[in-house]
Amino acid sequence: MTLAHAGQSHATAFAAWQVANVPFGDALNVRKYPSGTSQKQAAYPNGTVLQMTGKSTGGINLLDIANQPHWNEKQKIRNRWCELWHDPAQNGHFVTGWVYGKYIVPFQG
């Protein structure tokens, strides 16, 4: 599934992935930069659908691997940070952030 967001003069596609495999009682932290020591912007529980921009550390684009088998998509980003577009304060102010690929899987809605 790909979500579209209309910008001022262009459209940007987003890949829908969801939070998975986070230990019980915990949540996936979203960081300002691709580092576990970076400022935490938000945290989302298992099952939350995320709007991924496609960018990841290591140069793999989630949009480019979108039609591969899900196990292959997950394997390719497992040890990479992946960028998302989200509204951490839930006030309509969307920003980019980063999540660790080990805890996201392709959305299978």
C-alpha positions in Angstrom: 0.0 0.0 0.0 1.3 3.4 -0.9 -0.1 6.6 0.6 0.0 9.9 -1.3 0.5 13.3 0.3 -0.1 16.4 -1.9 2.5 19.1 -1.4 2.4 22.7 -2.6 3.5 21.9 -6.1 4.2 18.2 -6.1 3.1 14.8 -4.7 5.1 12.6 -2.5 4.5 8.9 -2.2 4.7 7.2 1.2 5.1 3.5 1.9 2.8 2.1 4.5 4.7 -0.1 7.1 3.6 -0.9 10.6 5.2 -1.4 14.0 5.9 -5.0 14.9 8.0 -7.2 17.2 8.4 -4.6 19.9 8.5 -6.3 23.3 5.3 -6.5 25.3 4.7 -3.3 27.3 7.1 -1.3 25.2 6.8 1.0 22.1 8.9 1.9 19.1 10.8 5.1 19.6 10.9 7.6 16.7 14.2 9.6 16.8 15.0 13.0 15.2 18.1 11.5 13.5 19.1 7.9 12.7 20.7 7.1 16.0 19.6 5.4 19.2 21.0 8.4 21.2 19.1 11.0 19.1 16.2 13.0 20.6 13.1 11.0 20.9 10.1 12.5 19.1 7.4 9.9 19.8 6.7 6.2 20.5 4.3 3.9 18.8 3.0 0.5 19.9 2.8 -2.7 17.8 0.3 -2.4 15.0 0.6 1.3 14.4 0.7 2.1 10.7 3.5 4.4 9.7 4.0 6.6 6.7 7.5 5.8 5.6 9.2 8.3 3.2 11.2 5.5 1.6 14.6 6.7 2.8 16.9 4.5 4.9 20.5 4.5 6.0 22.6 2.4 3.6 20.7 3.8 0.5 17.9 1.3 0.3 14.6 2.9 -0.7 11.5 1.2 0.7 9.5 2.4 -2.3 12.0 0.5 -4.6 11.6 -2.8 -2.7 7.8 -2.5 -2.3 6.8 -5.3 -4.6 9.3 -7.9 -3.3 8.2 -10.7 -1.0 7.6 -9.3 2.5 10.3 -11.4 4.1 12.8 -10.0 1.6 11.7 -6.4 2.3 12.1 -6.9 6.0 15.5 -8.5 5.6 16.9 -5.6 3.6 16.0 -3.0 6.2 16.4 -5.1 9.3 19.6 -3.3 10.5 19.0 0.1 9.0 17.3 3.3 10.2 14.2 4.2 8.1 12.7 7.7 7.8 9.0 8.4 8.4 6.6 11.3 8.2 4.5 11.7 11.4 2.7 14.1 13.7 4.3 13.5 17.1 2.3 16.2 18.9 -0.9 15.2 17.0 -1.5 18.9 16.2 -1.2 18.8 12.4 2.5 19.6 12.4 4.1 16.8 10.5 7.9 16.2 10.7 10.3 13.5 9.6 11.8 11.1 12.1 13.6 7.8 12.1 12.8 4.3 13.3 14.9 1.2 13.5 14.0 -1.3 10.7 14.1 -4.3 13.0 10.7 -3.2 14.4 8.7 -2.4 11.3 7.1 -4.7 8.7 5.3 -4.0 5.4 1.6 -3.1 6.1 -0.6 -5.9 5.0 -4.0 -4.2 5.6 
